[in-house]
Amino acid sequence: MTLSQWVKARRKLAGLTQPELASKAGVGLRFIRDLEQGKTTLRLDKVNDVLWMFGHELGPIPTRREYVL
């Protein structure tokens, strides 16, 4: 599941409209729409503002590929 799908599913599970989530998270409606549509360039602080509403935040996760410095 992508981040955009996760946010949309959580919003619907909470019974919130996009405008309601935007208001509660302190972000604009356009930002919520962009996030739920999978826009690839979003401000991480605002993403975390939205995720905070559901008790989550962004963080680094391991990948399967090897990364060598």
N, C-alpha and C positions, 0 to 999 in steps of 0.2 A: 504494500500500500504506500502510495506517495504521501508526502506531507500535505499536499493540497487535498487529496482524498480524505486524509485523516481529519483535517480541520473541518471540512465540510460535514463529514459523518458525525463528529463530536458536536458541531453546532446544531445539527438537526436532532441529535439525541437529546440535547439540552433544551430543545424546543425554541431555539432562537432564530430570528430572521437575520439576514446579513446586516441590515441597519442596526438591529439590537446588539449584535456582537460587536460591531464597530464602536458603538457608543460605550458599551461596557468595558471594552479593551482600551478605549482612548485613542483609536486610530480612525482613519477615514473610511467611508464606505468603499471608495475606489480601491483602497489597499486590501480590504477583505475580498473584494471581487478578483483582484489580481492574484492574491494568494490562493484562492480556491480554484482559479483557472491555471495554476501552475506557472505563473510568470517566473522566469529564471533570475531576474535581478530585483531583489527585494531587500530592504533594510533589515538586518538581523535583529536589531533592537526592537523594531516593530513586530517582527515575527514572534519574538519572545513575549511581547506584551499580549499577543493573542494567545499563545500557548499557555501563558500563565493562568489564563481564565479556566483552563482545564487541568491545572496542576502539573504542567510540563514545561520544559525549556529545551532549547537546542544545545547540543554538545557534540564533541567529537566521538565518532564510533569507529571501530576497526573495520577495515575493508579486507577483502580476500586477496587483493593484489599486494605484491611485495613493494615496499617503498624504501628506497635506499638514498640516503643523503649524500 
